[in-house]
Amino acid sequence: MDETSILKAFFEKAGEVGFYNVSYEELSEALSLESSFLSHQFPTPIDFLKALLNNLDKISPEPEDLSELTLKESLFECFMSRIEALELYQKGLRRLIVDFEKSFFCDGKMIFLLKDMTPFFLKSMTSILNQVGVEPQTSKKMALLIVYGLTLRIWAHDETLDHSQTLQALDHALDLLMLKYEGFA
């Protein structure tokens, strides 16, 4: 069975029962896999998220030709292609983000989650900067990571069919980024 199917099933289940409450036995049964295979491939729930984020740049649709766009428009397209790629895993990711918001300061697991995920997000931010022709300096990657994090937070709560709240939040965050860092390019 391919990794995409496993990840999709995990995040679907995580959307129902919570990220840390997915039963490996139930998931293995639903996927017709040996439980030992699943627990070997993904020892902890965080490993499912790592696998998804590690492949995010690969599974994201390639944005259209960015050469005719402004820097802000190019960044917008790159971010939206990644958000589009996450749609398959939407239910579980939304639940994870909402749970993260509720328990960040109360639950040590959530702080470790953030620590474990940051390198994967920074890798994706490096890829975005390279796509738009900007030198991937640490400060720029961190700035984009903040934009992405804020946008994903809105995405987790966006109930509109056309993702208008997400689009608006990303546009606004990029406006602020361009104002704050005039020499971002």
VEXKE-839686 format. One record per residue (C-alpha): z negated, x negated, y; residue in three letters; residue number from 1. Coordinates in nm, 3 decimals, padded with zeros to 5 digits. Each point is the difference from the previous one (the first is absolute). Layout:
BEGIN
ATOM        c3        c1        c2   badren   zami
ATOM         Z         X         Y      ALA    NUM
...
This chain:
BEGIN
ATOM        c3        c1        c2   badren   zami
ATOM    00.000    00.000    00.000      MET      1
ATOM    00.087   -00.132    00.343      ASP      2
ATOM   -00.264   -00.087    00.258      GLU      3
ATOM    00.126    00.261    00.249      THR      4
ATOM   -00.073    00.283   -00.246      SER      5
ATOM   -00.347   -00.138   -00.070      ILE      6
ATOM   -00.078   -00.035    00.370      LEU      7
ATOM    00.133    00.346    00.078      LYS      8
ATOM   -00.217    00.154   -00.273      ALA      9
ATOM   -00.307   -00.194    00.115      PHE     10
ATOM    00.036    00.103    00.365      PHE     11
ATOM    00.071    00.360   -00.096      GLU     12
ATOM   -00.324    00.006   -00.198      LYS     13
ATOM   -00.185   -00.187    00.276      ALA     14
ATOM    00.104    00.276    00.239      GLY     15
ATOM   -00.176    00.251   -00.224      GLU     16
ATOM   -00.319   -00.183   -00.100      VAL     17
ATOM   -00.036   -00.290    00.243      GLY     18
ATOM    00.114   -00.361   -00.012      PHE     19
ATOM   -00.297   -00.138   -00.192      TYR     20
ATOM   -00.034    00.304   -00.228      ASN     21
ATOM    00.328   -00.020   -00.191      VAL     22
ATOM   -00.067   -00.009   -00.374      SER     23
ATOM    00.199   -00.269   -00.178      TYR     24
ATOM   -00.018    00.205   -00.320      GLU     25
ATOM    00.150    00.310    00.163      GLU     26
ATOM    00.261   -00.207    00.183      LEU     27
ATOM    00.096   -00.183   -00.321      SER     28
ATOM    00.029    00.330   -00.183      GLU     29
ATOM    00.216    00.154    00.273      ALA     30
ATOM    00.230   -00.304   -00.004      LEU     31
ATOM    00.000   -00.034   -00.382      SER     32
ATOM   -00.128   -00.356    00.031      LEU     33
ATOM   -00.277   -00.188   -00.171      GLU     34
ATOM   -00.316   -00.003    00.210      SER     35
ATOM   -00.037   -00.373   -00.066      SER     36
ATOM    00.347   -00.065    00.147      PHE     37
ATOM   -00.088    00.184    00.319      LEU     38
ATOM   -00.339   -00.165    00.042      SER     39
ATOM    00.153   -00.342   -00.069      HIS     40
ATOM    00.284    00.053    00.251      GLN     41
ATOM   -00.227    00.161    00.262      PHE     42
ATOM   -00.363   -00.109   -00.060      PRO     43
ATOM   -00.129    00.190    00.306      THR     44
ATOM    00.131    00.285    00.216      PRO     45
ATOM    00.061   -00.254    00.277      ILE     46
ATOM    00.258   -00.166   -00.226      ASP     47
ATOM    00.215    00.315    00.015      PHE     48
ATOM   -00.003   -00.020    00.378      LEU     49
ATOM    00.071   -00.374   -00.006      LYS     50
ATOM    00.302    00.060   -00.225      ALA     51
ATOM    00.132    00.266    00.237      LEU     52
ATOM   -00.052   -00.206    00.314      LEU     53
ATOM    00.137   -00.314   -00.163      ASN     54
ATOM    00.329    00.183   -00.056      ASN     55
ATOM    00.003    00.199    00.324      LEU     56
ATOM    00.269   -00.210    00.165      ASP     57
ATOM    00.218    00.021   -00.313      LYS     58
ATOM   -00.028    00.377   -00.040      ILE     59
ATOM    00.047    00.076    00.369      SER     60
ATOM    00.349    00.116    00.090      PRO     61
ATOM    00.186   -00.258    00.205      GLU     62
ATOM    00.014    00.115    00.364      PRO     63
ATOM    00.341    00.054    00.155      GLU     64
ATOM    00.156   -00.278    00.205      ASP     65
ATOM   -00.275   -00.106    00.239      LEU     66
ATOM    00.221   -00.221    00.219      SER     67
ATOM    00.086    00.279    00.244      GLU     68
ATOM   -00.361    00.118    00.039      LEU     69
ATOM   -00.275   -00.107    00.236      THR     70
ATOM   -00.296   -00.187   -00.147      LEU     71
ATOM   -00.212    00.315    00.011      LYS     72
ATOM    00.271    00.206   -00.172      GLU     73
ATOM    00.044   -00.268   -00.267      SER     74
ATOM   -00.374   -00.011   -00.069      LEU     75
ATOM   -00.006    00.380   -00.015      PHE     76
ATOM    00.278    00.003   -00.262      GLU     77
ATOM   -00.170   -00.268   -00.211      CYS     78
ATOM   -00.336    00.180    00.006      PHE     79
ATOM    00.157    00.334   -00.085      MET     80
ATOM    00.189   -00.148   -00.295      SER     81
ATOM   -00.333   -00.117   -00.142      ARG     82
ATOM   -00.165    00.336    00.062      ILE     83
ATOM    00.298    00.167   -00.170      GLU     84
ATOM   -00.051   -00.227   -00.303      ALA     85
ATOM   -00.363    00.114   -00.022      LEU     86
ATOM    00.099    00.366   -00.030      GLU     87
ATOM    00.009   -00.027   -00.382      LEU     88
ATOM   -00.368   -00.095    00.007      TYR     89
ATOM   -00.094    00.224    00.290      GLN     90
ATOM   -00.261    00.220   -00.165      LYS     91
ATOM   -00.220   -00.286   -00.121      GLY     92
ATOM    00.050   -00.216    00.307      LEU     93
ATOM   -00.096    00.284    00.229      ARG     94
ATOM   -00.314    00.065   -00.202      ARG     95
ATOM   -00.083   -00.372    00.006      LEU     96
ATOM    00.042   -00.022    00.378      ILE     97
ATOM   -00.209    00.311    00.061      VAL     98
ATOM   -00.273   -00.123   -00.236      ASP     99
ATOM    00.016   -00.341    00.166      PHE    100
ATOM   -00.057    00.158    00.341      GLU    101
ATOM   -00.294    00.204   -00.125      LYS    102
ATOM   -00.184   -00.277   -00.178      SER    103
ATOM    00.103   -00.329    00.162      PHE    104
ATOM   -00.346   -00.085    00.128      PHE    105
ATOM   -00.184    00.155   -00.296      CYS    106
ATOM    00.190   -00.130   -00.300      ASP    107
ATOM    00.032   -00.371   -00.071      GLY    108
ATOM    00.303    00.064   -00.223      LYS    109
ATOM    00.199    00.108    00.302      MET    110
ATOM   -00.073   -00.320    00.192      ILE    111
ATOM    00.113   -00.205   -00.302      PHE    112
ATOM    00.310    00.216   -00.018      LEU    113
ATOM    00.088   -00.091    00.357      LEU    114
ATOM   -00.062   -00.370   -00.069      LYS    115
ATOM    00.215    00.009   -00.313      ASP    116
ATOM    00.288    00.188    00.161      MET    117
ATOM    00.033   -00.196    00.324      THR    118
ATOM    00.213   -00.285   -00.147      PRO    119
ATOM    00.248    00.252   -00.143      PHE    120
ATOM    00.029    00.181    00.332      PHE    121
ATOM    00.043   -00.330    00.187      LEU    122
ATOM    00.280   -00.095   -00.240      LYS    123
ATOM    00.175    00.325    00.085      SER    124
ATOM   -00.053   -00.058    00.373      MET    125
ATOM    00.159   -00.345   -00.040      THR    126
ATOM    00.298    00.164   -00.167      SER    127
ATOM    00.032    00.250    00.287      ILE    128
ATOM   -00.014   -00.275    00.261      LEU    129
ATOM    00.268   -00.194   -00.186      ASN    130
ATOM    00.217    00.312   -00.022      GLN    131
ATOM   -00.013    00.052    00.376      VAL    132
ATOM    00.051   -00.369    00.079      GLY    133
ATOM   -00.348   -00.079    00.133      VAL    134
ATOM   -00.193   -00.313   -00.100      GLU    135
ATOM   -00.280    00.120   -00.232      PRO    136
ATOM   -00.300   -00.147    00.178      GLN    137
ATOM   -00.348    00.107   -00.111      THR    138
ATOM   -00.077    00.186    00.323      SER    139
ATOM    00.322    00.200   -00.028      LYS    140
ATOM   -00.065    00.082   -00.366      LYS    141
ATOM   -00.350    00.119    00.087      MET    142
ATOM    00.132    00.211    00.288      ALA    143
ATOM    00.253    00.164   -00.232      LEU    144
ATOM   -00.269    00.050   -00.263      LEU    145
ATOM   -00.204    00.198    00.253      ILE    146
ATOM    00.305    00.212    00.088      VAL    147
ATOM    00.070    00.059   -00.370      TYR    148
ATOM   -00.361    00.084   -00.080      GLY    149
ATOM   -00.025    00.251    00.283      LEU    150
ATOM    00.331    00.156   -00.101      THR    151
ATOM   -00.104    00.031   -00.365      LEU    152
ATOM   -00.321    00.166    00.111      ARG    153
ATOM    00.200    00.268    00.184      ILE    154
ATOM    00.242    00.025   -00.295      TRP    155
ATOM   -00.295    00.077   -00.228      ALA    156
ATOM   -00.085    00.305    00.210      HIS    157
ATOM    00.355    00.105    00.099      ASP    158
ATOM    00.068    00.342   -00.151      GLU    159
ATOM    00.334    00.049    00.178      THR    160
ATOM    00.308    00.008   -00.223      LEU    161
ATOM    00.196   -00.229    00.230      ASP    162
ATOM   -00.287   -00.248    00.050      HIS    163
ATOM    00.018    00.063    00.373      SER    164
ATOM   -00.361   -00.105    00.056      GLN    165
ATOM    00.060   -00.326   -00.186      THR    166
ATOM    00.319   -00.068    00.194      LEU    167
ATOM   -00.174    00.072    00.329      GLN    168
ATOM   -00.298   -00.220   -00.089      ALA    169
ATOM    00.223   -00.291   -00.099      LEU    170
ATOM    00.207    00.036    00.316      ASP    171
ATOM   -00.314    00.006    00.214      HIS    172
ATOM   -00.155   -00.300   -00.179      ALA    173
ATOM    00.319   -00.201    00.044      LEU    174
ATOM    00.012    00.095    00.370      ASP    175
ATOM   -00.353   -00.135    00.039      LEU    176
ATOM    00.092   -00.315   -00.193      LEU    177
ATOM    00.301   -00.063    00.223      MET    178
ATOM   -00.211    00.057    00.314      LEU    179
ATOM   -00.287   -00.219   -00.115      LYS    180
ATOM    00.215   -00.284   -00.125      TYR    181
ATOM    00.289   -00.022    00.244      GLU    182
ATOM    00.120   -00.318   -00.168      GLY    183
ATOM   -00.032    00.137   -00.355      PHE    184
ATOM    00.352   -00.113   -00.089      ALA    185
